[in-house]
Amino acid sequence: MIILRNSELAQTFNVIPREYVADSIEITGIEGVTTYAITSTQSGRYLTFDKIVTLIENQFYTLTVFNGTDVVYKDRIFCTNQTVSSYTINKQEYTETTSNNDFIIV
């Protein structure tokens, strides 16, 4: 899974594709499908490209990388502005657990 930020800056994608040539990407989310033209380069085992993509925070997306009509890579994207190492699904939400400590011994 690729983790991206909700940003108006170009974000770098590093993927390990089936072939090292790509000319477009397609991002599918709840609001529909968006296609972007890209210029990719090979960097070792990775296919690298930069793109400004419009994403909504806390949403999942499907990324498909194309070379013409051939699919060369597929993955999921999650958009969050939290740092990955401290990410929590319950950020700024308090969940209280109550218990009366009753135990049944058989």
N, C-alpha and C positions, 0 to 999 in steps of 0.2 A: 504494500500500500504506500502511496505517495502522500505526504502531508505537506500542504501548501497553506499560505497565509491569504487572508482577504486583503489584498494590496493592489495599488495601482502601479506598482513597479514591476519590471520584468522579473520573472521567476525562472530559475534554471532547472531544467529537467535532465536527469541522467538515467537512461534506461538501457537494459541489455536486450536488444531486439533480435528478431529472426534474421534480418539482413540490415546492413549498416547504411541504408539510404532511406530517407523519408522526406516527404514534401508537404504533409498536412497532418493535423490532429483533429480529433472530434471529441468534444466533452459533452457528455449526456448527464443531465440532472433533472430535478423535478420540474424545472421551468422549461425544459426542452433540450434540443441539440444545438450546439454551437460548433462551427468548423473554423479552424484557423490555418492559414498557410504558414509554413515554418521553413527555416533554413537550418539544416542539421549538420553536425560535424562528428567525426569519429574520434574519440579520445580513449585510446586503449581498447578495452572491451565494451565501452559505453558509447551510446549514441547520445549526443548532447545538443540541446537547443534551448534558447531563451524565448519566452513569450509572455506578454501581458494577458492574463486571463481574468475574466470576471467571475468571481465565486462568492457564495453566501456562506458566512461563518456557520459552523456546526452542521454542514451538509455533506453528504457523500455524492460522488460523481463517478462516472465511468470514463476512462481515458482510452481512446483507440488511436494508434499511430498508423498512418498509411504511407505507402509508396505507390502513388497512382491509385489503383483500386485494391491492391494487395495489403492485407493487414500484417504489419510487422511487429506490433506490440499491443498488448491490452493490460490495463491495470485499473485499480480503484484509486480515487483521490478523496482525501478528507481535508476539509478546510477548517483551520482553527488558528486563532491569534495567540493562543497560549503556547508557552514553550513546551516542547515535546516531553522533556524529562520530568516536568511537573504537571502534565496534563491530567485532569480529573473530570469525569463526566458530571460531577455534582458541584462544579465551581460556583461559589457564592450561594449555595443552597444547603441549608442545614436539615439533616434528617435525624430525628430523635427516635431512639429505640427504647421502648418501655417494656419492663418485665416485672412480674411480681415474685419471681424466684421460687415458684412452687415446683417441687420435684416429686415425682411419683416413683417410689421404690417398690419393685415387685419381688 
